[in-house]
Amino acid sequence: MITSKELMHLEDFLNMGQLNVKTFQHLSSEVQDQQAKQLFQQISQKQQQHVQSISKHLTGAQTLQ
Amino acid sequence: MAQQQNQQGQQSQQQGYNGQGMQFSDSDLMNLALNETKNTAHALNIYITEANSNQLRQDYMTVLGDVYSEQKQLFDMMQQKGYYKVQNADQQDISQAQSKFSQSN
């Protein structure tokens, strides 16, 4: 079970997370500095994992109800 | 390094407030990235303090920990490259603050 506020936040987080993954990928393709390129790429991948770990709470809540 | 940054800043201002012909410098792109991590951390703080489920709260906290370290990595890299300048506090202001708080002891 999740509260309506938690649901709202989950949606906000997942939207933001998905956009962040794309944003960091884009920044990585734009930036000339190699060190920054690599760091942006790493962050993008990490945020993909974050989206996955938090989205489990949505699927989890669905099966419980 | 500082001069170089100033030149870049002036250049992007000259290139126009209408947004045409504007180029993002590496410094701009890193600043965008840094802001992104700060905004994410800010949002996560709200989600954590308003979470009902312990597990959800814990998972957000894990994510926030990662976001903090990403923010620090970005900040350190920018500072190393001279894109982020911090200014030391004024010595006189420090002694003033110090005397203010030593009175209450």
Backbone of each chain as nested JSON, in Angstrom:
{
  "chains": [
    {"id": "A", "residues": [
      {"number": 1, "name": "MET", "atoms": {"N": [0.84, -1.206, 0.0], "CA": [0.0, 0.0, 0.0], "C": [0.874, 1.253, 0.0]}},
      {"number": 2, "name": "ILE", "atoms": {"N": [0.516, 2.195, -0.817], "CA": [1.21, 3.478, -0.763], "C": [0.177, 4.599, -0.636]}},
      {"number": 3, "name": "THR", "atoms": {"N": [0.603, 5.694, -0.058], "CA": [-0.312, 6.832, 0.112], "C": [-0.415, 7.6, -1.21]}},
      {"number": 4, "name": "SER", "atoms": {"N": [-1.436, 8.444, -1.302], "CA": [-1.606, 9.221, -2.54], "C": [-0.434, 10.182, -2.735]}},
      {"number": 5, "name": "LYS", "atoms": {"N": [0.084, 10.696, -1.616], "CA": [1.239, 11.594, -1.717], "C": [2.478, 10.841, -2.216]}},
      {"number": 6, "name": "GLU", "atoms": {"N": [2.643, 9.62, -1.708], "CA": [3.779, 8.812, -2.176], "C": [3.671, 8.517, -3.666]}},
      {"number": 7, "name": "LEU", "atoms": {"N": [2.451, 8.25, -4.096], "CA": [2.245, 7.979, -5.524], "C": [2.62, 9.196, -6.361]}},
      {"number": 8, "name": "MET", "atoms": {"N": [2.169, 10.368, -5.897], "CA": [2.478, 11.615, -6.599], "C": [4.004, 11.811, -6.681]}},
      {"number": 9, "name": "HIS", "atoms": {"N": [4.683, 11.603, -5.561], "CA": [6.132, 11.765, -5.528], "C": [6.842, 10.732, -6.398]}},
      {"number": 10, "name": "LEU", "atoms": {"N": [6.318, 9.5, -6.385], "CA": [6.92, 8.456, -7.221], "C": [6.873, 8.858, -8.685]}},
      {"number": 11, "name": "GLU", "atoms": {"N": [5.712, 9.348, -9.1], "CA": [5.58, 9.785, -10.497], "C": [6.536, 10.931, -10.805]}},
      {"number": 12, "name": "ASP", "atoms": {"N": [6.593, 11.905, -9.887], "CA": [7.507, 13.041, -10.075], "C": [8.949, 12.568, -10.163]}},
      {"number": 13, "name": "PHE", "atoms": {"N": [9.316, 11.67, -9.253], "CA": [10.702, 11.19, -9.248], "C": [11.041, 10.447, -10.535]}},
      {"number": 14, "name": "LEU", "atoms": {"N": [10.116, 9.582, -10.973], "CA": [10.398, 8.778, -12.161], "C": [10.465, 9.649, -13.415]}},
      {"number": 15, "name": "ASN", "atoms": {"N": [9.586, 10.643, -13.504], "CA": [9.663, 11.599, -14.615], "C": [11.006, 12.31, -14.626]}},
      {"number": 16, "name": "MET", "atoms": {"N": [11.372, 12.816, -13.446], "CA": [12.616, 13.559, -13.317], "C": [13.811, 12.649, -13.631]}},
      {"number": 17, "name": "GLY", "atoms": {"N": [13.75, 11.411, -13.119], "CA": [14.837, 10.462, -13.316], "C": [15.047, 10.124, -14.781]}},
      {"number": 18, "name": "GLN", "atoms": {"N": [13.937, 9.857, -15.472], "CA": [14.048, 9.528, -16.897], "C": [14.62, 10.698, -17.686]}},
      {"number": 19, "name": "LEU", "atoms": {"N": [14.169, 11.902, -17.326], "CA": [14.674, 13.096, -18.007], "C": [16.16, 13.306, -17.695]}},
      {"number": 20, "name": "ASN", "atoms": {"N": [16.535, 13.036, -16.448], "CA": [17.945, 13.168, -16.054], "C": [18.848, 12.222, -16.842]}},
      {"number": 21, "name": "VAL", "atoms": {"N": [18.378, 11.002, -17.047], "CA": [19.159, 10.029, -17.82], "C": [19.449, 10.6, -19.198]}},
      {"number": 22, "name": "LYS", "atoms": {"N": [18.402, 11.156, -19.832], "CA": [18.562, 11.735, -21.173], "C": [19.41, 13.002, -21.138]}},
      {"number": 23, "name": "THR", "atoms": {"N": [19.171, 13.835, -20.126], "CA": [19.918, 15.096, -20.02], "C": [21.416, 14.828, -19.923]}},
      {"number": 24, "name": "PHE", "atoms": {"N": [21.801, 13.886, -19.048], "CA": [23.231, 13.621, -18.87], "C": [23.847, 12.959, -20.099]}},
      {"number": 25, "name": "GLN", "atoms": {"N": [23.033, 12.167, -20.798], "CA": [23.526, 11.578, -22.042], "C": [23.801, 12.684, -23.064]}},
      {"number": 26, "name": "HIS", "atoms": {"N": [22.856, 13.618, -23.139], "CA": [22.984, 14.732, -24.069], "C": [24.187, 15.614, -23.71]}},
      {"number": 27, "name": "LEU", "atoms": {"N": [24.303, 15.942, -22.419], "CA": [25.434, 16.76, -21.976], "C": [26.752, 16.072, -22.318]}},
      {"number": 28, "name": "SER", "atoms": {"N": [26.765, 14.755, -22.146], "CA": [27.975, 13.991, -22.445], "C": [28.343, 14.053, -23.929]}},
      {"number": 29, "name": "SER", "atoms": {"N": [27.323, 14.123, -24.791], "CA": [27.616, 14.206, -26.232], "C": [28.044, 15.618, -26.646]}},
      {"number": 30, "name": "GLU", "atoms": {"N": [27.637, 16.627, -25.862], "CA": [27.951, 18.02, -26.201], "C": [29.311, 18.483, -25.686]}},
      {"number": 31, "name": "VAL", "atoms": {"N": [29.684, 18.006, -24.5], "CA": [30.874, 18.547, -23.841], "C": [32.154, 18.067, -24.531]}},
      {"number": 32, "name": "GLN", "atoms": {"N": [33.135, 18.959, -24.641], "CA": [34.389, 18.621, -25.318], "C": [35.37, 17.936, -24.375]}},
      {"number": 33, "name": "ASP", "atoms": {"N": [35.371, 18.376, -23.126], "CA": [36.289, 17.853, -22.113], "C": [36.034, 16.354, -21.874]}},
      {"number": 34, "name": "GLN", "atoms": {"N": [37.084, 15.556, -22.019], "CA": [36.934, 14.093, -21.945], "C": [36.564, 13.604, -20.546]}},
      {"number": 35, "name": "GLN", "atoms": {"N": [37.132, 14.249, -19.549], "CA": [36.857, 13.855, -18.16], "C": [35.386, 14.102, -17.825]}},
      {"number": 36, "name": "ALA", "atoms": {"N": [34.877, 15.256, -18.275], "CA": [33.475, 15.59, -18.04], "C": [32.565, 14.641, -18.814]}},
      {"number": 37, "name": "LYS", "atoms": {"N": [32.962, 14.33, -20.041], "CA": [32.202, 13.408, -20.888], "C": [31.98, 12.081, -20.175]}},
      {"number": 38, "name": "GLN", "atoms": {"N": [33.065, 11.58, -19.599], "CA": [33.026, 10.292, -18.915], "C": [32.163, 10.35, -17.652]}},
      {"number": 39, "name": "LEU", "atoms": {"N": [32.324, 11.435, -16.895], "CA": [31.557, 11.584, -15.657], "C": [30.058, 11.708, -15.959]}},
      {"number": 40, "name": "PHE", "atoms": {"N": [29.694, 12.467, -16.976], "CA": [28.283, 12.608, -17.353], "C": [27.693, 11.25, -17.749]}},
      {"number": 41, "name": "GLN", "atoms": {"N": [28.48, 10.485, -18.475], "CA": [28.041, 9.153, -18.901], "C": [27.786, 8.248, -17.694]}},
      {"number": 42, "name": "GLN", "atoms": {"N": [28.74, 8.29, -16.757], "CA": [28.603, 7.502, -15.516], "C": [27.34, 7.878, -14.757]}},
      {"number": 43, "name": "ILE", "atoms": {"N": [27.102, 9.194, -14.639], "CA": [25.945, 9.678, -13.883], "C": [24.653, 9.253, -14.568]}},
      {"number": 44, "name": "SER", "atoms": {"N": [24.632, 9.314, -15.882], "CA": [23.456, 8.888, -16.635], "C": [23.122, 7.421, -16.346]}},
      {"number": 45, "name": "GLN", "atoms": {"N": [24.144, 6.581, -16.332], "CA": [23.934, 5.151, -16.067], "C": [23.44, 4.912, -14.647]}},
      {"number": 46, "name": "LYS", "atoms": {"N": [24.041, 5.643, -13.718], "CA": [23.646, 5.519, -12.317], "C": [22.18, 5.921, -12.135]}},
      {"number": 47, "name": "GLN", "atoms": {"N": [21.776, 6.956, -12.837], "CA": [20.402, 7.421, -12.689], "C": [19.409, 6.459, -13.309]}},
      {"number": 48, "name": "GLN", "atoms": {"N": [19.858, 5.742, -14.321], "CA": [19.026, 4.679, -14.893], "C": [18.751, 3.612, -13.828]}},
      {"number": 49, "name": "GLN", "atoms": {"N": [19.776, 3.295, -13.054], "CA": [19.606, 2.329, -11.955], "C": [18.656, 2.863, -10.891]}},
      {"number": 50, "name": "HIS", "atoms": {"N": [18.753, 4.16, -10.61], "CA": [17.87, 4.772, -9.612], "C": [16.418, 4.664, -10.037]}},
      {"number": 51, "name": "VAL", "atoms": {"N": [16.162, 4.94, -11.314], "CA": [14.797, 4.842, -11.837], "C": [14.282, 3.421, -11.639]}},
      {"number": 52, "name": "GLN", "atoms": {"N": [15.127, 2.446, -11.944], "CA": [14.712, 1.053, -11.793], "C": [14.428, 0.694, -10.336]}},
      {"number": 53, "name": "SER", "atoms": {"N": [15.314, 1.132, -9.437], "CA": [15.127, 0.744, -8.028], "C": [13.881, 1.392, -7.435]}},
      {"number": 54, "name": "ILE", "atoms": {"N": [13.578, 2.622, -7.839], "CA": [12.403, 3.297, -7.275], "C": [11.11, 2.826, -7.954]}},
      {"number": 55, "name": "SER", "atoms": {"N": [11.197, 2.485, -9.224], "CA": [9.973, 2.052, -9.917], "C": [9.448, 0.723, -9.377]}},
      {"number": 56, "name": "LYS", "atoms": {"N": [10.304, -0.022, -8.689], "CA": [9.859, -1.276, -8.041], "C": [8.742, -1.007, -7.037]}},
      {"number": 57, "name": "HIS", "atoms": {"N": [8.762, 0.16, -6.441], "CA": [7.733, 0.497, -5.458], "C": [6.363, 0.65, -6.098]}},
      {"number": 58, "name": "LEU", "atoms": {"N": [6.345, 1.017, -7.372], "CA": [5.07, 1.122, -8.094], "C": [4.521, -0.267, -8.403]}},
      {"number": 59, "name": "THR", "atoms": {"N": [5.38, -1.13, -8.937], "CA": [4.925, -2.487, -9.259], "C": [4.59, -3.245, -7.986]}},
      {"number": 60, "name": "GLY", "atoms": {"N": [5.387, -3.033, -6.932], "CA": [5.133, -3.674, -5.648], "C": [3.79, -3.287, -5.075]}},
      {"number": 61, "name": "ALA", "atoms": {"N": [3.471, -2.001, -5.155], "CA": [2.218, -1.498, -4.6], "C": [1.024, -2.056, -5.36]}},
      {"number": 62, "name": "GLN", "atoms": {"N": [1.222, -2.282, -6.651], "CA": [0.126, -2.756, -7.482], "C": [-0.261, -4.191, -7.144]}},
      {"number": 63, "name": "THR", "atoms": {"N": [0.746, -5.043, -6.915], "CA": [0.435, -6.445, -6.634], "C": [-0.166, -6.629, -5.253]}},
      {"number": 64, "name": "LEU", "atoms": {"N": [0.156, -5.702, -4.345], "CA": [-0.367, -5.821, -2.977], "C": [-1.841, -5.466, -2.866]}},
      {"number": 65, "name": "GLN", "atoms": {"N": [-2.293, -4.58, -3.778], "CA": [-3.656, -4.078, -3.597], "C": [-4.717, -4.905, -4.301]}}
    ]},
    {"id": "B", "residues": [
      {"number": 1, "name": "MET", "atoms": {"N": [43.52, 31.32, -15.871], "CA": [42.286, 30.533, -15.845], "C": [41.075, 31.419, -15.582]}},
      {"number": 2, "name": "ALA", "atoms": {"N": [41.225, 32.343, -14.616], "CA": [40.106, 33.226, -14.28], "C": [39.791, 34.167, -15.43]}},
      {"number": 3, "name": "GLN", "atoms": {"N": [40.857, 34.664, -16.072], "CA": [40.673, 35.562, -17.206], "C": [39.963, 34.869, -18.353]}},
      {"number": 4, "name": "GLN", "atoms": {"N": [40.371, 33.635, -18.563], "CA": [39.787, 32.862, -19.645], "C": [38.278, 32.726, -19.427]}},
      {"number": 5, "name": "GLN", "atoms": {"N": [37.923, 32.481, -18.176], "CA": [36.508, 32.29, -17.867], "C": [35.713, 33.571, -18.095]}},
      {"number": 6, "name": "ASN", "atoms": {"N": [36.321, 34.713, -17.71], "CA": [35.658, 35.986, -17.914], "C": [35.412, 36.275, -19.382]}},
      {"number": 7, "name": "GLN", "atoms": {"N": [36.438, 35.974, -20.185], "CA": [36.299, 36.192, -21.619], "C": [35.149, 35.38, -22.184]}},
      {"number": 8, "name": "GLN", "atoms": {"N": [35.08, 34.136, -21.723], "CA": [34.003, 33.274, -22.202], "C": [32.641, 33.834, -21.828]}},
      {"number": 9, "name": "GLY", "atoms": {"N": [32.556, 34.332, -20.591], "CA": [31.291, 34.88, -20.116], "C": [30.861, 36.084, -20.927]}},
      {"number": 10, "name": "GLN", "atoms": {"N": [31.818, 36.974, -21.209], "CA": [31.5, 38.162, -21.992], "C": [31.065, 37.797, -23.398]}},
      {"number": 11, "name": "GLN", "atoms": {"N": [31.76, 36.817, -23.937], "CA": [31.466, 36.406, -25.297], "C": [30.021, 35.923, -25.417]}},
      {"number": 12, "name": "SER", "atoms": {"N": [29.591, 35.089, -24.449], "CA": [28.248, 34.543, -24.593], "C": [27.192, 35.62, -24.343]}},
      {"number": 13, "name": "GLN", "atoms": {"N": [27.58, 36.687, -23.611], "CA": [26.633, 37.784, -23.437], "C": [26.49, 38.602, -24.713]}},
      {"number": 14, "name": "GLN", "atoms": {"N": [27.656, 38.816, -25.373], "CA": [27.629, 39.584, -26.604], "C": [26.823, 38.881, -27.682]}},
      {"number": 15, "name": "GLN", "atoms": {"N": [26.896, 37.549, -27.644], "CA": [26.255, 36.801, -28.71], "C": [24.742, 36.914, -28.665]}},
      {"number": 16, "name": "GLY", "atoms": {"N": [24.249, 37.557, -27.667], "CA": [22.876, 37.968, -27.823], "C": [21.903, 37.446, -26.806]}},
      {"number": 17, "name": "TYR", "atoms": {"N": [21.015, 38.322, -26.462], "CA": [19.971, 37.987, -25.521], "C": [18.8, 37.319, -26.242]}},
      {"number": 18, "name": "ASN", "atoms": {"N": [18.827, 37.345, -27.559], "CA": [17.748, 36.697, -28.307], "C": [17.964, 35.19, -28.448]}},
      {"number": 19, "name": "GLY", "atoms": {"N": [19.103, 34.709, -27.906], "CA": [19.335, 33.274, -27.915], "C": [19.862, 32.741, -29.226]}},
      {"number": 20, "name": "GLN", "atoms": {"N": [20.078, 33.613, -30.175], "CA": [20.573, 33.132, -31.469], "C": [22.092, 33.145, -31.512]}},
      {"number": 21, "name": "GLY", "atoms": {"N": [22.643, 32.113, -32.099], "CA": [24.086, 32.012, -32.22], "C": [24.776, 31.769, -30.888]}},
      {"number": 22, "name": "MET", "atoms": {"N": [23.996, 31.376, -29.875], "CA": [24.61, 31.119, -28.579], "C": [25.143, 29.702, -28.54]}},
      {"number": 23, "name": "GLN", "atoms": {"N": [26.338, 29.596, -27.953], "CA": [26.981, 28.297, -27.832], "C": [27.176, 27.99, -26.371]}},
      {"number": 24, "name": "PHE", "atoms": {"N": [26.899, 26.76, -25.993], "CA": [27.201, 26.362, -24.627], "C": [28.683, 26.01, -24.536]}},
      {"number": 25, "name": "SER", "atoms": {"N": [29.379, 26.669, -23.635], "CA": [30.776, 26.312, -23.4], "C": [30.821, 25.088, -22.493]}},
      {"number": 26, "name": "ASP", "atoms": {"N": [31.984, 24.474, -22.366], "CA": [32.136, 23.348, -21.442], "C": [31.745, 23.762, -20.03]}},
      {"number": 27, "name": "SER", "atoms": {"N": [32.118, 24.998, -19.676], "CA": [31.786, 25.497, -18.347], "C": [30.262, 25.582, -18.166]}},
      {"number": 28, "name": "ASP", "atoms": {"N": [29.545, 26.039, -19.195], "CA": [28.075, 26.092, -19.135], "C": [27.488, 24.689, -18.947]}},
      {"number": 29, "name": "LEU", "atoms": {"N": [28.006, 23.737, -19.715], "CA": [27.466, 22.373, -19.674], "C": [27.693, 21.737, -18.308]}},
      {"number": 30, "name": "MET", "atoms": {"N": [28.859, 21.996, -17.718], "CA": [29.137, 21.447, -16.392], "C": [28.265, 22.111, -15.335]}},
      {"number": 31, "name": "ASN", "atoms": {"N": [28.008, 23.412, -15.524], "CA": [27.106, 24.092, -14.592], "C": [25.682, 23.55, -14.686]}},
      {"number": 32, "name": "LEU", "atoms": {"N": [25.235, 23.259, -15.893], "CA": [23.915, 22.654, -16.076], "C": [23.834, 21.323, -15.343]}},
      {"number": 33, "name": "ALA", "atoms": {"N": [24.892, 20.524, -15.491], "CA": [24.938, 19.217, -14.847], "C": [24.907, 19.362, -13.325]}},
      {"number": 34, "name": "LEU", "atoms": {"N": [25.688, 20.302, -12.821], "CA": [25.745, 20.526, -11.377], "C": [24.372, 20.945, -10.835]}},
      {"number": 35, "name": "ASN", "atoms": {"N": [23.706, 21.852, -11.551], "CA": [22.37, 22.29, -11.137], "C": [21.382, 21.136, -11.117]}},
      {"number": 36, "name": "GLU", "atoms": {"N": [21.527, 20.258, -12.077], "CA": [20.638, 19.094, -12.161], "C": [20.748, 18.243, -10.9]}},
      {"number": 37, "name": "THR", "atoms": {"N": [21.991, 18.008, -10.453], "CA": [22.171, 17.188, -9.25], "C": [21.634, 17.912, -8.017]}},
      {"number": 38, "name": "LYS", "atoms": {"N": [21.789, 19.233, -7.984], "CA": [21.283, 19.995, -6.833], "C": [19.757, 19.936, -6.777]}},
      {"number": 39, "name": "ASN", "atoms": {"N": [19.108, 20.09, -7.919], "CA": [17.648, 20.028, -7.96], "C": [17.132, 18.652, -7.564]}},
      {"number": 40, "name": "THR", "atoms": {"N": [17.828, 17.622, -8.018], "CA": [17.423, 16.263, -7.686], "C": [17.541, 16.024, -6.184]}},
      {"number": 41, "name": "ALA", "atoms": {"N": [18.64, 16.492, -5.595], "CA": [18.842, 16.334, -4.153], "C": [17.738, 17.047, -3.38]}},
      {"number": 42, "name": "HIS", "atoms": {"N": [17.383, 18.232, -3.85], "CA": [16.344, 19.025, -3.203], "C": [15.002, 18.286, -3.228]}},
      {"number": 43, "name": "ALA", "atoms": {"N": [14.639, 17.756, -4.382], "CA": [13.374, 17.023, -4.515], "C": [13.384, 15.776, -3.628]}},
      {"number": 44, "name": "LEU", "atoms": {"N": [14.502, 15.048, -3.625], "CA": [14.584, 13.821, -2.836], "C": [14.411, 14.082, -1.351]}},
      {"number": 45, "name": "ASN", "atoms": {"N": [14.917, 15.211, -0.891], "CA": [14.767, 15.568, 0.518], "C": [13.285, 15.653, 0.893]}},
      {"number": 46, "name": "ILE", "atoms": {"N": [12.499, 16.224, -0.003], "CA": [11.055, 16.326, 0.237], "C": [10.41, 14.94, 0.232]}},
      {"number": 47, "name": "TYR", "atoms": {"N": [10.767, 14.114, -0.757], "CA": [10.168, 12.77, -0.845], "C": [10.498, 11.951, 0.398]}},
      {"number": 48, "name": "ILE", "atoms": {"N": [11.703, 12.09, 0.907], "CA": [12.124, 11.333, 2.091], "C": [11.336, 11.766, 3.326]}},
      {"number": 49, "name": "THR", "atoms": {"N": [11.246, 13.089, 3.507], "CA": [10.583, 13.571, 4.722], "C": [9.071, 13.35, 4.674]}},
      {"number": 50, "name": "GLU", "atoms": {"N": [8.526, 13.094, 3.48], "CA": [7.079, 12.884, 3.37], "C": [6.703, 11.445, 3.032]}},
      {"number": 51, "name": "ALA", "atoms": {"N": [7.686, 10.537, 3.119], "CA": [7.383, 9.134, 2.801], "C": [6.726, 8.451, 3.991]}},
      {"number": 52, "name": "ASN", "atoms": {"N": [5.788, 7.58, 3.71], "CA": [5.112, 6.805, 4.749], "C": [5.782, 5.439, 4.918]}},
      {"number": 53, "name": "SER", "atoms": {"N": [6.114, 4.85, 3.796], "CA": [6.735, 3.525, 3.808], "C": [8.216, 3.617, 4.173]}},
      {"number": 54, "name": "ASN", "atoms": {"N": [8.634, 2.771, 5.132], "CA": [10.041, 2.756, 5.54], "C": [10.96, 2.331, 4.411]}},
      {"number": 55, "name": "GLN", "atoms": {"N": [10.507, 1.35, 3.645], "CA": [11.343, 0.824, 2.559], "C": [11.55, 1.88, 1.471]}},
      {"number": 56, "name": "LEU", "atoms": {"N": [10.454, 2.584, 1.142], "CA": [10.55, 3.636, 0.128], "C": [11.489, 4.74, 0.602]}},
      {"number": 57, "name": "ARG", "atoms": {"N": [11.317, 5.12, 1.866], "CA": [12.164, 6.147, 2.468], "C": [13.632, 5.752, 2.383]}},
      {"number": 58, "name": "GLN", "atoms": {"N": [13.901, 4.477, 2.736], "CA": [15.263, 3.95, 2.709], "C": [15.84, 3.981, 1.296]}},
      {"number": 59, "name": "ASP", "atoms": {"N": [15.015, 3.612, 0.321], "CA": [15.498, 3.583, -1.068], "C": [15.781, 4.988, -1.59]}},
      {"number": 60, "name": "TYR", "atoms": {"N": [14.916, 5.936, -1.232], "CA": [15.179, 7.327, -1.606], "C": [16.482, 7.811, -0.979]}},
      {"number": 61, "name": "MET", "atoms": {"N": [16.718, 7.404, 0.282], "CA": [17.939, 7.831, 0.979], "C": [19.192, 7.282, 0.299]}},
      {"number": 62, "name": "THR", "atoms": {"N": [19.095, 6.05, -0.175], "CA": [20.213, 5.459, -0.924], "C": [20.472, 6.26, -2.198]}},
      {"number": 63, "name": "VAL", "atoms": {"N": [19.374, 6.591, -2.898], "CA": [19.509, 7.383, -4.126], "C": [20.115, 8.75, -3.806]}},
      {"number": 64, "name": "LEU", "atoms": {"N": [19.635, 9.374, -2.73], "CA": [20.153, 10.698, -2.364], "C": [21.647, 10.651, -2.06]}},
      {"number": 65, "name": "GLY", "atoms": {"N": [22.08, 9.57, -1.401], "CA": [23.507, 9.397, -1.127], "C": [24.324, 9.39, -2.415]}},
      {"number": 66, "name": "ASP", "atoms": {"N": [23.808, 8.671, -3.414], "CA": [24.488, 8.628, -4.72], "C": [24.491, 10.006, -5.376]}},
      {"number": 67, "name": "VAL", "atoms": {"N": [23.356, 10.709, -5.284], "CA": [23.249, 12.033, -5.907], "C": [24.231, 13.007, -5.254]}},
      {"number": 68, "name": "TYR", "atoms": {"N": [24.35, 12.907, -3.918], "CA": [25.326, 13.759, -3.222], "C": [26.735, 13.502, -3.741]}},
      {"number": 69, "name": "SER", "atoms": {"N": [27.092, 12.229, -3.934], "CA": [28.471, 11.975, -4.362], "C": [28.668, 12.396, -5.819]}},
      {"number": 70, "name": "GLU", "atoms": {"N": [27.624, 12.289, -6.639], "CA": [27.724, 12.799, -8.017], "C": [27.942, 14.323, -8.009]}},
      {"number": 71, "name": "GLN", "atoms": {"N": [27.181, 14.999, -7.166], "CA": [27.281, 16.46, -7.057], "C": [28.706, 16.849, -6.644]}},
      {"number": 72, "name": "LYS", "atoms": {"N": [29.261, 16.103, -5.682], "CA": [30.608, 16.412, -5.193], "C": [31.66, 16.16, -6.269]}},
      {"number": 73, "name": "GLN", "atoms": {"N": [31.492, 15.064, -7.002], "CA": [32.425, 14.759, -8.092], "C": [32.421, 15.866, -9.141]}},
      {"number": 74, "name": "LEU", "atoms": {"N": [31.2, 16.341, -9.484], "CA": [31.069, 17.427, -10.458], "C": [31.716, 18.701, -9.934]}},
      {"number": 75, "name": "PHE", "atoms": {"N": [31.398, 19.018, -8.671], "CA": [31.94, 20.23, -8.062], "C": [33.466, 20.197, -8.033]}},
      {"number": 76, "name": "ASP", "atoms": {"N": [34.032, 19.068, -7.59], "CA": [35.492, 18.94, -7.523], "C": [36.121, 19.079, -8.906]}},
      {"number": 77, "name": "MET", "atoms": {"N": [35.503, 18.444, -9.9], "CA": [36.042, 18.514, -11.259], "C": [36.022, 19.955, -11.774]}},
      {"number": 78, "name": "MET", "atoms": {"N": [34.918, 20.658, -11.528], "CA": [34.791, 22.041, -11.997], "C": [35.793, 22.951, -11.314]}},
      {"number": 79, "name": "GLN", "atoms": {"N": [35.979, 22.703, -10.01], "CA": [36.918, 23.531, -9.266], "C": [38.347, 23.303, -9.762]}},
      {"number": 80, "name": "GLN", "atoms": {"N": [38.644, 22.037, -10.043], "CA": [39.958, 21.651, -10.557], "C": [40.244, 22.361, -11.882]}},
      {"number": 81, "name": "LYS", "atoms": {"N": [39.217, 22.499, -12.709], "CA": [39.378, 23.102, -14.03], "C": [39.222, 24.622, -14.006]}},
      {"number": 82, "name": "GLY", "atoms": {"N": [38.997, 25.172, -12.822], "CA": [38.883, 26.62, -12.68], "C": [37.536, 27.179, -13.118]}},
      {"number": 83, "name": "TYR", "atoms": {"N": [36.518, 26.304, -13.21], "CA": [35.194, 26.754, -13.612], "C": [34.328, 27.167, -12.429]}},
      {"number": 84, "name": "TYR", "atoms": {"N": [34.797, 26.847, -11.239], "CA": [33.991, 27.156, -10.066], "C": [34.87, 27.799, -9.012]}},
      {"number": 85, "name": "LYS", "atoms": {"N": [34.615, 29.072, -8.774], "CA": [35.463, 29.791, -7.818], "C": [34.72, 29.963, -6.496]}},
      {"number": 86, "name": "VAL", "atoms": {"N": [35.434, 29.667, -5.429], "CA": [34.862, 29.966, -4.116], "C": [35.701, 31.051, -3.462]}},
      {"number": 87, "name": "GLN", "atoms": {"N": [35.058, 31.896, -2.676], "CA": [35.771, 32.992, -2.045], "C": [35.85, 32.756, -0.542]}},
      {"number": 88, "name": "ASN", "atoms": {"N": [37.034, 32.965, -0.006], "CA": [37.192, 32.799, 1.436], "C": [36.449, 33.899, 2.195]}},
      {"number": 89, "name": "ALA", "atoms": {"N": [35.97, 33.538, 3.376], "CA": [35.275, 34.517, 4.211], "C": [36.264, 35.571, 4.703]}},
      {"number": 90, "name": "ASP", "atoms": {"N": [35.757, 36.753, 4.895], "CA": [36.549, 37.871, 5.398], "C": [36.995, 37.589, 6.84]}},
      {"number": 91, "name": "GLN", "atoms": {"N": [38.3, 37.818, 7.119], "CA": [38.841, 37.534, 8.45], "C": [38.101, 38.302, 9.548]}},
      {"number": 92, "name": "GLN", "atoms": {"N": [37.779, 39.564, 9.25], "CA": [37.101, 40.407, 10.238], "C": [35.705, 39.876, 10.551]}},
      {"number": 93, "name": "ASP", "atoms": {"N": [35.008, 39.421, 9.514], "CA": [33.673, 38.845, 9.706], "C": [33.741, 37.588, 10.564]}},
      {"number": 94, "name": "ILE", "atoms": {"N": [34.828, 36.805, 10.364], "CA": [34.991, 35.575, 11.154], "C": [35.168, 35.914, 12.632]}},
      {"number": 95, "name": "SER", "atoms": {"N": [36.049, 36.886, 12.943], "CA": [36.268, 37.233, 14.356], "C": [35.009, 37.821, 14.976]}},
      {"number": 96, "name": "GLN", "atoms": {"N": [34.255, 38.576, 14.171], "CA": [32.99, 39.131, 14.691], "C": [32.017, 38.018, 15.074]}},
      {"number": 97, "name": "ALA", "atoms": {"N": [31.88, 37.036, 14.187], "CA": [30.986, 35.902, 14.442], "C": [31.468, 35.121, 15.655]}},
      {"number": 98, "name": "GLN", "atoms": {"N": [32.804, 34.957, 15.725], "CA": [33.399, 34.206, 16.825], "C": [33.1, 34.874, 18.171]}},
      {"number": 99, "name": "SER", "atoms": {"N": [33.263, 36.183, 18.235], "CA": [33.027, 36.878, 19.508], "C": [31.541, 36.854, 19.868]}},
      {"number": 100, "name": "LYS", "atoms": {"N": [30.677, 36.884, 18.852], "CA": [29.24, 36.82, 19.101], "C": [28.861, 35.509, 19.773]}},
      {"number": 101, "name": "PHE", "atoms": {"N": [29.466, 34.403, 19.301], "CA": [29.079, 33.094, 19.83], "C": [29.868, 32.686, 21.064]}},
      {"number": 102, "name": "SER", "atoms": {"N": [31.0, 33.335, 21.314], "CA": [31.765, 32.974, 22.517], "C": [31.139, 33.623, 23.751]}},
      {"number": 103, "name": "GLN", "atoms": {"N": [30.349, 34.685, 23.544], "CA": [29.695, 35.356, 24.676], "C": [28.679, 34.462, 25.364]}},
      {"number": 104, "name": "SER", "atoms": {"N": [28.036, 33.6, 24.57], "CA": [26.964, 32.773, 25.137], "C": [27.502, 31.579, 25.923]}},
      {"number": 105, "name": "ASN", "atoms": {"N": [28.846, 31.369, 25.885], "CA": [29.392, 30.232, 26.624], "C": [29.728, 30.585, 28.069]}}
    ]}
  ]
}
